[in-house]
Amino acid sequence: MINGRCAGRTAGAQITVADLTGVAVQDLAIAEAVFGVEPSAG
């Protein structure tokens, strides 16, 4: 979606549910565990 390779939402009924932990370092660690990649610096 970010780089234009896929469309993202195609209907209003498609929603995203997020429960962020509230601490950025924890959110990044969770994202890394889910996606298996480390965020790039910068």
Number of C-alpha atoms within 10 A of each C-alpha: 8 7 6 7 7 8 9 10 11 7 7 6 7 8 8 6 5 6 6 10 11 8 8 10 10 12 14 14 14 14 14 13 11 9 8 10 10 11 10 5 4 3
